[in-house]
């Protein structure tokens, strides 16, 4: 899809190597939360509800580098909080790049224009801009009028300077399929490399609790959103994950595919559910299977979850770790591009 060939080959080599070694669990993307302070209060976010003394904490860049080396993932996704508020973020990213890691910095872009001079374009760095749809959809989602226009200005400037740019969109139960499709047109017209989409996860700390999708409604909605896709639309997802969202492919969750490291340590059991923290990555891997995760598991929080943090890794594992995986991916790609 939208991933550059260098990155695709790096991830493929890594996944195949681990499969051949017989490793049952290996991370694909490390989710890094070096701070929890944010400059927006999004309706569906359950990540930033902490007291002031916690929101003021910042992870030292050395701890971030050590965590990535500990888990060995080829990709790091920096979230939070708002990464651009971290004073060591430019140096932290440079350290990841020096180690040959691919970096997605997830930002709402509200201060991007004022910070962009601190960063250098690289094939290893992608600015993942949070846009939850068209102007009306996004401003409503983030509870700030004008947020969409600020983010779009940041995208245009980043693209102009040669940065890799993707959009990151969360879909909620009030989304209109036609409006989402118009947003895809808008996003691609800005010159972004690709788009990431996912249904929202029902965080119990999120300010709004009536916006999340049930699993069957997710499939119903994404079938409408992704039907007859335009050739201009490019998604930063595997074909299998897009088929999964449309109910055409079934996967079990792969919670260890995207382990999370924050200012508190390794979050257990996954990026979305917080049952405490482990001191080491090995400890997290040893205990993760005991949590009964996935929609066929025992955790009620997992029943309706279809997020890429759990299921994109499953699609990638299917491609590189099973017989017929590449053929299934090719079939999903052909089916996705078919027009009825």
Beta strands, then each sheet from edge to edge (+ up, - down):
strand 1: 29-33
strand 2: 75-78
strand 3: 102-107
strand 4: 125-130
strand 5: 164-171
strand 6: 194-199
strand 7: 260-262
strand 8: 265-269
strand 9: 274-278
sheet 1: 6+ 5+ 4+ 3+ 2+ 1+ 7+ 8- 9+
end
